[in-house]
């Protein structure tokens, strides 16, 4: 740690009359695992979309490894940034291995990607990451046949194949029951640390945020309200955040 890999300075975004991000600034160091908490509608998803470049700020800057998002092309951005969502974003009709190897699309190009749909390429790599998420026995199974927890682990394996420096996980356990949520979070935080990936994860559960992450960032009305190590959070701060 020590090197800032994401720098957000005075981010401002407004939709109509609503200020979604209001002078929001945050620096994230390489290798950190950060949980982002706060009530629904406080700007967490918008912030993620700003970081990925799918939403533009009205004012302010976002630097990824010292450069603006617009300076990266598709291939170099895939090396910097990976994304997981609560909807999994998998192709249910494809096999698990094909969904996992989708993490290689930015490197392969169109023809190689097309060939891999028929004869999956880089099977050794796919097998390695599926072993890490305990799904090697499901490699050729249709993804639609998996449980929600298994599908989210496929999504995690796809990101590991992509091997980005940063992973944004937007409510990755929102559709999972508590037992599956624990499993996914253990794998998510454990494997990103093992691979040296910086993790920024939005959560509704304060309990999980404190248990699995190094630092907690709280948003309230689009502003940075809380920013501290998990062991330093007070009950009073959390009550005020959600009031």
N, C-alpha and C positions, 0 to 999 in steps of 0.2 A: 504494500500500500504506500501512499504518499503522493502519487501522481494523480492529478485530477483528470478523469476521463470524460465526465460530463460537467459542463459549466452552464448554468442557466442564470441569466442576468436580467432583472427587471422585466420579466415576461408579463405581457398584458394581452388579454383576449376577451372580447366582448361579443355576445350574440344579442342583438336587439338592445334591450335595457339591462340585460344581465351581464355582470362582470364575472366571467368564468375563471380567469386568472388575473390577479390584481397586484402588480408590482412584485411578482414571485421570483425569488432568487434562491438558488441551491447549487452547491458544488458536491460532486460525488467522486470519491477516490477509487482508483483501480483496485478491484478485488473485494470491495465492500458488498455486504448483503444488507439491503435497506428495505424495510416495510413501509409502505405509504398508507396511512389510515385517515379516516374522516368520514363524515356522513355522506350519503349519496348526493350527487350534484355539487360537490365542493370543488370539482376541477381535476380529479385524479386522471380520468380517462382522457380528457382534453390535453393534459400535460403529456401523457404518453404519446398521443397523436402528434403533438408538437415536436417531441423528440424524434419520432420516426419520419417527420416531414410530411405527413398526410394532412396536417392542419398548419396554417401559417399564423404567426403572431401578428397582432396589430402593431405592437412595438416590443422592443427587447431582443435579446439574442440567446441562441442555444448553440454551444460548441460541443462537438463530439471529438474527443482526443485533440482539442485545440483548433478544430476546423468547423466551419459551418456545414450543416447537412447538405446543402445544395452543391458543395464541392465534391461530394462522393458520387461515383457512378453506381449502377446496380450491383456490380460484382464487389467493389470495395466496401459498399455499405453492408452487404451480406456478411462480410468478414468482421464488421464492426458491431452490427446490431441484429439480434434475434428477438422474436416476439412469440409469446404464448397468451392465449385468451381463454375465457371461460367456455367459449363455444368450440374449442379444440381446433377448428379450421382444418379438419381432415377430409379426405375424399372417401366417403364410406364404402363406395363400390370397389375401391382398390384394396389390395392386400396390405398388411402391416408393413412389410419391407418396402413396398412402393411408396407408402406415405412417409416412412422414415427417410428414404433416399431423396425425397423432395427437397430436403435440406441441402442437396448438392446442386440444385438446378442452376443457381447463379454461376457456378463454376463450369458446368457441363455445356451449356448452350442447347439449342433446340434439337438437333439431330441425336446427340448422345442421350438426351432426356427421353426422346421418343423410343430409342432402342431399349432403354432401361425399363420402360413400361412392359415390354414383352419379355426381355431377359434382364432381370435386375443386375445392375453393375455394382461393383465395390461391395460384394456380399460380406467380405471379411469385416469391413468397417461397420456395416449395418448389424452384423451379428454381435460385434463387440459392444455397441451401444445398447442393443436390446438385452444383452446379458446384464448390463449395468442397471437397467430398469426392470429386470426380472420378467422379461417377455420373450425370451428367445424361443420358447415353445409355441408362440403365437405368430411366428414370422410370416407364414404363408396363409394365415387365416384372413378372411374378409374383415376389414376394420369395423363394419357395421355390426358384426356379431360380438364385439367386445363390450364390456361394461364401461360406464362413464369413467371410473378410475383408471381402467386399462387404456382407454382412449387418451386420457390426459398424459399418461406415461409414454404413449406413442408420440404425442406432441413434444414431450421433453426429449425423447430420443432423436426426433427430427432436428431439434435445436442443437443437440450435442454433435450431430453429424455436420451441421452447418458450421459449428465451432466459432461462434462470434465472440468478441471481447466483452459485449454487454448483452444481457438478457432482460427484456421488459416482460413481466408477467402480470397481465391485467385481470385481476380477480380469478386466478386459475383454479380455485377450489369452490367457487360460488355455487356450482351445480352438484357438488359432491357431499355425501354424508360425512359426519365427523370422523369415522374410522378411516375412510378413504382420503379425507382431507389430510389427516396426519401422515399417511403413507406418502402422498404426493409431495407434501411440504418437506418431509425428511429427505426424500430423493432430490427434490429441487434445490434445497439449500446445500445438501451434502455434495451433490455432483457438481454444482457450479463452483463451489469452493475447491473441489478436487481438480477441476479443469481450469481454475484461475479466471472464471467468468464473473464479471461484475453483475450483481443482481439487484434490480429494482422491481418490487412486487407490491401491487395494491391489494389490500385486504380489508374485510369488514371486521374480522376478529382481532381484537386487541390482544387476547390471550395468545394466539398463534404468533402475532407480531413480536411479542416480548420473548416467546419461547425459542423462536427459530432464527431471529435476525440480529445483526450487530447494532443497527441503528434504526430508529423510528422517526419518520417525518409525518407530521400531521397538517392537513389542509383544512382551513375553515373559511368559507366565503371567498375562495380563490386565493387566499393569502397563506403564507407560511406561518403556521401557528405554533408548531412543535418541531424541534429538531435536536435530538439527543440520543445518546447511547441507551440501549434498552434497559440497562440496570439503573439508569438515572431518572426514569419516568416516575412521576408521582400520581397518586390517585386524583389529586386536585386538578392537575393539568388535563387528565383524561375527562374528568367531569366537565370542565370548561370547554374542551374541544367538542364534545357531543351535546352540549347544552343548547 
